[in-house]
């Protein structure tokens, strides 16, 4: 087949059209899949945070029933954290960071960091988590893209949140995109061979 022949030009055009279609479909699928993952991850982690907040609320209600809030507050807080120990351990095992900080940004409890230090997330988000009652945002920590979702527990002035690496959050999207790429590349190659 000669490079200037109409057959070569037609084959070249068809292969280019397949490649452009593949790239377009993969880009569209990636965008849509990330939207779906964002939505599902947000609801999953919001449910986890609500569960933790619910546990803290039950401890706070019991504390208020004692009538001696100032005398027993620290004991009830320590008991609440002790009851959440397994939750923190599960987060650590799943490569997710669960944190509780006070309104100054000091770590009350963290799945990966020691208590008492200032949480890096506070400076990474310019203190946003300390000002608002809840939310979510993407940020960079030591060159790694991460996602955070958080909510304030007002009675104790604590902020409860999760941070997840975007590599982990979008791992399923990456696997799907890779699989789609190989399928589409295989189809394009097969069509090119058959047409040639």
N, C-alpha and C positions, 0 to 999 in steps of 0.2 A: 504494500500500500504506500503510495507516494504522499509526502507531507502536503503537497499543494492540491491533491485530489479532493473532489467534492465528498467522497466517502470518508476521508480522514477528517475533514472539517466538520462533517455531520456527526461523526463519532466523538470528536473532541467537544462539540457543543453539547451533546447528550451527557457525556461524562461530567462536564462542568456544571450542567443543570442538576445532575444527581448530587454532586458535591455541595453545591449551594443549597439545595433542598435539605440535605443532611445537616449542614451547619445551622440552617434556619430552624429545623425541627428540634435539634438538640438544644439550641439556645432557648427556644420557646418552652420546651419541656423542663429545662433547668429552672427557668423563672417561675413557672407554674408550680413545680414541685417544691421549690423553696417557700412559696407562699403557703402552700398546704402544710409544710413542715413547721413554718412559723406559727401558724394558727394552732396546730395540734400540740406543739411543744409549749406554747403559751398556756393552753388550757391544762395540760398535764402539770406543769410547774405551779400554776396558780392554785390548782387543787391541792398540791403538796404544801404550799405556803398556808393555805386556808386551814389545812389539817393541823399544822403547827400552831397557828394563831388560835385555833379552837382549843388545843391543849393548854396554851398559855391562859386563855380566858377562863377555863375551868379552874386552873390553879388560882387565878386572881379572884374568882368568885368565892372559893373556899377561904382565901385569905381575908376577904372583906367580911365573911360571915363570922370570923373569929372576933371581930371588933377591935383587934389589936394590930392594925396594919403596920404601924411603924416598928413594933417589936418583932413581928414575924416575917416582914417582907423579904428580907435577905434569905431566910430559910426556905420560903416558898419559891423564890426564884431559883435557888440551888436545886430544890426538888424537881422543879419543872425542867431544868437543864439535864438533870440526871435521867428523867423519864424520856428525854429526847436523844439520849446517847446512841441508841441503835439507829436512829434516823440519820445522825451525823456520820456514823460508821458506814451505812449503806451508801450515802452520798460519796464518801471518800472512795469506796470500792468501785463505784460507777464513774470515776473520773469527773465528778461534778463537785463544785464547792458550795456547801451550805454554810451560811454565816448568820450570826446575830450580832449586831453592833448597837451601842448606845447612841444617843443623839450627838455625842462628841466624836463619833467614829471609832471609839475604842472597841476592840473585839471582846464580846461577852463569851461567845463560843464560835468555833470555826472548825470545819472538817479537815483542814490542812494547815492551820496556823495556830500558834500559841495565844492564849488568852492575855489580854492586857495591852497588846500593841495596837497601834493605829492601823486600821484595815487599809490595804493599798487601794481597794475599790473606791474609797472615799476621795482620794486625790485623783484617781483615774477618771472619775465622773465630776470633778470639781465640786464635790460636796452635794450633788443633786439629791442623792438618796437620803440625806439628812434633812432636806427642806420640804420634800413632798410626801404625801401620805402613801404613795405607791406608784409603780410604773415599771417600765422596761426600756432598755437601751443597749446598743452595741458600743463596745469600747476596745481599746488596745491595752494590754498589760504585758510589759516586757517583750514587746514585738509580736505578741500572739493576739489575734482577733478573738474577742469573747462577747458573750451576750449575758445580760443580767436582768433578773426580774425580782422585784422586792415589794414589801408591804410593811407599813408601820404598825406596831402594836402600841397604841397610845397610852394605856394605863401604866406601863412600865417604861415608856419612852425607848422602846427597842425597835430596831429595824430588822426584819427577817427576810432573807433573800437567797437566791441561788445564782451562781455564775456557771456558764457552760462554754467551753471552747467551741467556736464556730465549726471547727473540723469535726467535732463530735456531733454537734447539732445537725450538720448537713451531711453526715456520713452516708446515710441512705440515698440522698440525692446524688452524691458522687458515684456510688455503686451503680445506681440506675443509669446515670449519664454515660458511664464507661461501657455498660452493657449495651445501651442504645447505640453508642458510637461504633462498637464492633459489629453489631447487627447491620446498621446502615452502611458501614464500610464494606462489609461482606456482600451485601446486596448490590452496591455500586460496582464493586469489582466483578461480580458475576455478570451483571448487565454489560459492563464494558467488554468482558471476554466474549460473551454471546454475540454482541453486536459487531465485534471486530472479525 
